[in-house]
């Protein structure tokens, strides 16, 4: 696969997703960057902003298995991973696989489950395998998690621990569409029966398993000069030395950002990365990985503000 073919694949996928999801073009592009960079995504936004629909539509464009877990306070790790069940006919235990055994997993409202259940995804997201009763089972190279959470309603929710957040390549903020996009959404749905949900039935599968593998191989070949690598490292290390940040980003975060930068360059038709790629992805890749200090919180600062200051402070390569 060459760059032109790769861009055609991405543009076709964007168009198919646009049949169902309107007014979220930037989020769609970021999701595709994550797919080809082999990263997981956390979608955060108020109810009714098509977070779940976006994840389902993305899966519909890919010829991969799709699974969904509705996270609730009573969900147990076994409900995610599966369990060994005793078979009285054979006199032995048989593994009943949970919904995590899929290619694309939608973890809907992930922060509604307690930490014990959330942690059942840690190994799956980091190693793409799970261990059940001492036996390790692979999930496949295509395993990809899209999780959603609602930032408004805090009753009955559990904040995601830092170790879990660090597994997500991006935290994408899904906001309400602009007025024109909202009018277009209502116009598209005006002839549907009252209460009927938007479906993904007319979305074509445009990314096969072979296409995904070829696209990822192309992304891996994108050139990252030493100047770009040093720039990424300088930005990450700056998060560890900033007075407003209590805990900075990890080395895993730097490596994930570098992978995303390659994918963004390829989507824009370049076989090399530039500083603009790094600057465009730093905030979505790091906003969930840093913990602000008490002074910043008292002053009402948010991670985006602090990361923006770091971008302004660290000189980009020329």
KEZAKE-919186 format. One record per residue (C-alpha): residue number from 0; x, y, z. Coordinates in steps of 0.02 Angstrom, whole numbers. Layout:
N
  num      px      py      pz
  NUM       X       Y       Z
...
This chain:
318
  num      px      py      pz
    0       0       0       0
    1      64     174     -44
    2      15     342      28
    3    -115     380    -105
    4    -202     214     -77
    5    -196     241     111
    6    -275     413      97
    7    -412     340     -14
    8    -450     210     119
    9    -460     344     255
   10    -568     461     151
   11    -688     320     107
   12    -702     271     290
   13    -736     453     337
   14    -874     464     207
   15    -956     304     269
   16    -951     362     450
   17   -1024     528     393
   18   -1180     438     332
   19   -1229     412     514
   20   -1125     532     619
   21   -1131     715     568
   22   -1035     863     637
   23    -893     766     720
   24    -763     766     581
   25    -614     803     693
   26    -661     664     813
   27    -682     542     668
   28    -509     584     603
   29    -433     561     776
   30    -517     391     792
   31    -443     336     625
   32    -272     398     682
   33    -291     289     836
   34    -346     138     735
   35    -193     142     623
   36     -78     186     769
   37    -141      33     865
   38    -207     140    1008
   39    -365     138    1114
   40    -482     288    1130
   41    -583     362    1272
   42    -731     468    1216
   43    -795     591    1345
   44    -946     702    1324
   45   -1122     740    1385
   46   -1265     620    1347
   47   -1338     626    1174
   48   -1181     676    1078
   49   -1172     512     979
   50   -1023     436    1072
   51   -1093     260    1066
   52   -1157     283     889
   53    -986     345     835
   54    -900     190     904
   55   -1028      73     825
   56   -1016     162     657
   57    -826     152     659
   58    -837     -35     690
   59    -961     -51     546
   60    -832      17     423
   61    -709    -120     473
   62    -724    -304     430
   63    -685    -353     610
   64    -782    -431     752
   65    -871    -306     865
   66    -921    -326    1047
   67   -1005    -211    1171
   68   -1007    -206    1360
   69   -1128     -92    1452
   70   -1032     -52    1610
   71   -1140     -47    1767
   72   -1100     -43    1955
   73   -1142    -229    1974
   74   -1032    -286    1827
   75    -899    -412    1880
   76    -730    -452    1800
   77    -798    -621    1745
   78    -934    -532    1648
   79    -796    -449    1546
   80    -667    -587    1529
   81    -772    -745    1542
   82    -750    -892    1660
   83    -715   -1077    1667
   84    -881   -1169    1691
   85    -889   -1349    1751
   86    -967   -1464    1622
   87   -1053   -1608    1711
   88   -1064   -1710    1550
   89    -876   -1709    1519
   90    -823   -1690    1700
   91    -706   -1545    1656
   92    -703   -1357    1653
   93    -740   -1267    1489
   94    -698   -1085    1455
   95    -848    -976    1418
   96    -770    -825    1334
   97    -828    -651    1384
   98    -861    -504    1268
   99    -678    -450    1278
  100    -640    -588    1152
  101    -670    -481     999
  102    -577    -362     884
  103    -665    -197     924
  104    -734    -179    1099
  105    -854     -39    1147
  106    -840     -10    1334
  107    -995      96    1357
  108    -998     212    1509
  109    -839     130    1575
  110    -834     238    1731
  111    -996     162    1797
  112    -908       0    1844
  113    -805     -15    2004
  114    -614     -15    1995
  115    -605    -205    2013
  116    -703    -225    1852
  117    -614     -84    1762
  118    -448    -168    1800
  119    -502    -323    1705
  120    -460    -227    1546
  121    -284    -176    1597
  122    -195    -330    1529
  123    -307    -338    1376
  124    -271    -158    1328
  125     -85    -164    1360
  126     -38    -340    1303
  127    -188    -389    1194
  128    -210    -547    1296
  129    -301    -598    1454
  130    -264    -722    1592
  131    -405    -826    1663
  132    -369    -951    1803
  133    -184    -947    1763
  134    -203    -978    1576
  135    -163    -839    1452
  136    -271    -816    1298
  137    -222    -701    1152
  138    -347    -574    1088
  139    -265    -539     921
  140    -166    -395     848
  141    -323    -301     796
  142    -395    -286     972
  143    -451    -106     998
  144    -552     -25    1138
  145    -666     124    1118
  146    -731     177    1290
  147    -860     311    1329
  148    -893     408    1486
  149   -1008     549    1542
  150    -918     692    1631
  151   -1076     772    1700
  152   -1164     640    1803
  153   -1047     587    1944
  154   -1169     492    2053
  155   -1138     306    2037
  156    -976     327    1940
  157    -796     281    1980
  158    -651     385    1914
  159    -533     286    1803
  160    -366     255    1889
  161    -208     327    1813
  162    -146     155    1759
  163    -304     130    1657
  164    -302     304    1582
  165    -122     279    1527
  166    -181     135    1416
  167    -283     253    1309
  168    -193     336    1164
  169    -319     479    1156
  170    -450     556    1266
  171    -567     642    1143
  172    -694     770    1201
  173    -856     744    1106
  174    -952     908    1116
  175   -1119     961    1043
  176   -1114     993     854
  177   -1130    1169     788
  178   -1299    1239     737
  179   -1287    1194     553
  180   -1235    1016     592
  181   -1376     999     718
  182   -1503    1059     588
  183   -1431     932     465
  184   -1450     792     592
  185   -1633     835     622
  186   -1662     850     436
  187   -1591     676     406
  188   -1702     601     540
  189   -1863     695     504
  190   -1945     547     415
  191   -1898     416     543
  192   -2027     350     666
  193   -2029     441     832
  194   -1903     368     954
  195   -1812     262     824
  196   -1624     264     847
  197   -1506     303     705
  198   -1436     141     634
  199   -1276      93     547
  200   -1358     -25     423
  201   -1313      79     270
  202   -1129      97     319
  203   -1018      -9     207
  204    -867    -105     267
  205    -720     -17     187
  206    -573     -77     292
  207    -536    -263     280
  208    -414    -354     393
  209    -284    -352     254
  210    -312    -167     222
  211    -292    -128     407
  212    -130    -228     415
  213     -61    -143     259
  214    -109      29     325
  215     -24      -4     490
  216     133     -66     401
  217     135      96     300
  218     115     199     459
  219     262     105     536
  220     369     158     389
  221     336     345     411
  222     499     435     447
  223     526     513     618
  224     684     619     615
  225     787     636     772
  226     729     816     785
  227     548     757     799
  228     592     621     924
  229     688     745    1030
  230     542     867    1021
  231     422     733    1083
  232     539     686    1226
  233     563     868    1275
  234     375     896    1283
  235     346     739    1386
  236     487     779    1507
  237     419     955    1526
  238     259     882    1598
  239     363     803    1737
  240     449     965    1784
  241     303    1086    1773
  242     255    1170    1936
  243      70    1152    1896
  244      79     964    1866
  245      89     839    2009
  246     115     685    1899
  247     183     699    1723
  248     167     586    1572
  249     252     417    1560
  250     377     345    1436
  251     232     240    1369
  252     144     405    1333
  253     293     468    1232
  254     298     308    1130
  255     110     315    1100
  256     123     497    1043
  257     261     451     920
  258     150     314     845
  259       4     434     829
  260     115     564     745
  261     163     436     613
  262     -20     394     579
  263     -68     578     565
  264      72     611     441
  265      16     464     333
  266    -166     521     335
  267    -108     691     274
  268     -11     609     132
  269     167     630     197
  270     300     497     223
  271     381     603     359
  272     320     688     518
  273     331     873     555
  274     319     973     718
  275     139    1022     676
  276      90     838     691
  277     159     832     867
  278      78     996     918
  279     -93     942     851
  280     -91     778     949
  281      -8     825    1112
  282    -166     881    1202
  283    -281     734    1155
  284    -139     613    1192
  285     -89     690    1360
  286    -242     776    1437
  287    -289     615    1529
  288    -112     565    1574
  289     -62     713    1682
  290    -123     752    1858
  291    -132     935    1903
  292     -63     999    2067
  293    -169    1084    2200
  294    -118    1260    2147
  295    -178    1234    1969
  296    -341    1157    2030
  297    -374    1301    2150
  298    -347    1425    2008
  299    -471    1330    1899
  300    -341    1273    1774
  301    -376    1122    1663
  302    -251    1004    1580
  303    -276    1087    1411
  304    -218    1254    1483
  305     -61    1181    1559
  306     -16    1079    1406
  307     -43    1232    1297
  308      83    1328    1403
  309     209    1188    1382
  310     186    1193    1193
  311     218    1380    1195
  312     370    1360    1306
  313     461    1220    1216
  314     538    1274    1052
  315     487    1169     902
  316     622    1109     782
  317     642    1203     617
